[in-house]
């Protein structure tokens, strides 16, 4: 015995309702993913070292007593 195929064709109102439902589900999933990503970014931001703490250690390594590259000019008056 052959089985009859069901030919279900939604009308325009049902298609519109399905389209709206799909858009709502897509928006919910997008907001869920954005919320999860924002929580991860916030956690990474809070656990990251402060930028001024990193530069403090660099300043200690720099030798500020090094000789200048440009020599000072002679301040005596030029002969006439």
C-alpha positions in Angstrom: 0.0 0.0 0.0 1.3 3.4 -1.0 1.5 6.2 1.6 0.1 9.5 0.6 2.5 12.5 0.9 1.2 15.3 2.9 1.3 18.5 1.0 1.3 21.1 3.7 1.6 24.6 2.3 1.3 27.4 4.9 -0.7 30.4 3.9 0.5 33.9 3.9 -0.5 34.6 7.5 1.3 31.5 8.7 4.4 32.3 6.7 4.5 35.8 8.2 4.1 34.4 11.7 6.9 31.9 11.1 9.1 34.7 9.7 8.5 36.9 12.7 9.2 34.0 15.0 12.5 33.2 13.3 13.5 36.9 13.5 12.7 36.9 17.2 14.7 33.7 17.8 17.6 35.1 15.9 17.6 38.3 17.9 17.4 36.4 21.2 20.4 34.2 20.2 22.4 37.2 19.0 21.7 39.0 22.3 22.7 35.9 24.3 26.0 35.6 22.4 26.7 39.4 22.8 25.9 39.2 26.6 28.2 36.2 27.0 31.0 37.9 25.0 30.6 41.1 27.1 30.9 39.1 30.3 34.1 37.5 29.0 35.5 40.9 28.0 34.6 42.4 31.3 36.4 39.5 33.1 39.5 40.0 30.9 39.4 43.7 31.5 39.3 43.3 35.3 42.1 40.7 35.3 44.4 42.6 33.0 47.3 44.5 34.6 46.9 48.2 34.9 48.8 50.1 32.1 50.5 52.5 34.5 51.9 49.7 36.5 53.7 48.3 33.4 55.3 51.7 32.6 56.5 52.1 36.2 58.8 49.1 35.8 60.1 50.5 32.5 61.0 53.8 34.0 63.2 52.1 36.6 65.2 50.3 33.9 66.0 53.6 32.0 69.2 55.3 33.0 68.5 59.0 33.2 72.1 59.9 34.0 73.4 59.1 30.6 75.5 61.7 28.7 73.5 64.0 26.4 73.7 63.4 22.7 74.0 67.2 21.9 76.9 69.1 23.5 76.1 72.5 24.9 77.3 75.4 22.7 80.1 77.7 23.7 78.6 80.8 25.4 81.7 83.0 25.1 81.3 86.0 22.8 82.7 85.7 19.3 85.9 87.8 18.5 85.5 90.8 16.2 
